[in-house]
Amino acid sequence: MTDSLSAWRRFDFILFGAVIILVVFGIMMIDSATQDAIDDDIINRVPDQINYALVGCVIVVVMATIDYRLLGGITPWLYAGMIIMLLLVRAFGVEGAGGATRWLNVGIRIQPSEIGKIILIITLSQYVSERYLQLDRLSTVFRSMLHVAIPAGLIFAQPDLGTTIVFLFIWAVVIWSAGFRLRHITMFVLLLSIALPIVFPLLPLYQRARVETFLNPDPGSDAFYNINQALISIGSGGLLGKGYYVGTQNTGRFLRVRHTDFIFSVIAHEFGMAGGLAVLGMFALVLARILKGAREASDPLGSMICYGVAAMIFFQTTVSIGMNLRLMPVTGLTLPFVSSGGTSLLFTMVGIGLVQSVIMRRRRLNF
């Protein structure tokens, strides 16, 4: 009992508080972005996000209670479950916007690729933590790549290029933090340069159009329309913004998918550069606390889990904001904790719970 209470004293309330602020602010922005909606799915976004947020907070506490090291013993089952879910999407998946088949209907719609991110972090971290002294062997690196390539390939076929890249980024960060040897970097870059010309023609037309629009924008194309509207939204926000609930780009519905992909444009439009920087600062605090947990973890597994969760949040945040600023192609990745999306929010909160589990069992108690 005493050990349990001692562990809870190490719970990172700063990290949890920063996450709660982002989630609550996200609900506010979804409410603004969906005002006067007439579609039932859009109307229900706010109450659904509130429900998912409440469940997510409970999940953080539950995951923090579980010793993350126990998960290492069931990684084969977790990995098999991830592959089965992704195969079920191929067989029985529900088609969503844009024709992509990424969801399963089990009474509620879930997105297995979002669940897969967390499972990948756990299973890859376990694999690497058991073999981090063998990373000078090419065979170990190749097996870690295969570990990621199988689920990433199934996600790519949905098609979901954005999440596929998230999987690859998680692999790169975890393997690098474990001690990826410099001589292997050249090999990895070479493989990537060979794969890109092969993979690009396999992309659906709309995904190729996004890349081509980014590289060679055509102001008259439909693909360029929302990117241009996002830039107008951000630019017109100025320093302090147009005001919550009154931004004309938002209320006039000039900006499409503003409650998901382009929610950062709504933030910058209504709260200005100050609001955008405040959101970035909150994400920086979240990442700093997770990385602190990685440095103080009691074992390589805990450290790798923290690095994996940080990689997931960092990459999605960078890409989501980057595509709003036209610094990156549109990929459809949500802004963690903020964008509308139940499965995404829940399993990002699972990631935070895993980090809390590591922090509560860290080797040092200093703050």
Disulfide bonds with the S-S distance in Angstrom:
none
